[in-house]
Amino acid sequence: MTSAQDPFYIVKDEIQDSIEKIQDTFHQWKQTPENTGEHVHLTKEIIASCESIQWQVVELEKAISVAERDPAYYGLNEVEIGKRRNWTSTARNQVVSIRRYVEAGKQKSAFGHSVNPSELVRSKQHIAQDNDDFIASESDQQMLLIKRQDEELDELSASVQRIGGVGLTIHDELVGQERLLGELSLDMETTSNRLDFVQKRVAMVLKKASLKGQIMMIAFLVVLFIILFVLVFLT
């Protein structure tokens, strides 16, 4: 299986694109003045993106663990398994570093103003609720995707079974036609042998017959013709 067909590399490319986008957003976040609406918006966007990427990396690591149990079945080896684990570890560290930096800046900004402790608790609860809702939404989407994939696999399996049945029918037809052709060839060979035998017998008879016998036979036929002519036309 090539890298373009391997599901790991497909998901890896998607995660890598997400990491590059979040890095660009992170640089924009650092250049944006604090205590502004844009800074708050970028903070929420970065944290949500980090959570999404972390979840995808965890799921990818689970898939690697499954493949690690029987690498040969998936066409892998220990070196490839190691490379995949190194990449997921690096990706997770990159995302965790960005998230920690942003969350630290968020807390610093919050404590830089006189905030009521009760409001801070409510804010944390609100963030936690948003995180839970986001994770639940992502989980529902993944379950829906898995369900669709299962349905597509069922349809593919049914199509393969139908094609297999048609193939067996065609095979049986070909076997039957081959048998008929074999019987026809045998009959033609038998008939050819008999015809050769008859031709040889006729040649032997003609060879044995004398010239006198042939003349007498011709004379007999002429006389018989005359008699028949008289009977038919003169009587």
Secondary structure by P-SEA (a helix, b strand, c coil): ccccccaaaaaaaaaaaaaaaaaaaaaaaaacccccaaaaaaaaaaaaaaaaaaaaaaaaaaaaaaaaaccccccccaaaaaaaaaaaaaaaaaaaaaaaaaaaaaaaaaacccccaaaaaaaaaaaaaaaaaaaaaaaaaaaaaaaaaaaaaaaaaaaaaaaaaaaaaaaaaaaaaaaaaaaaaaaaaaaaaaaaaaaaaaaaaaaaccaaaaaaaaaaaaaaaaaaaaacccc
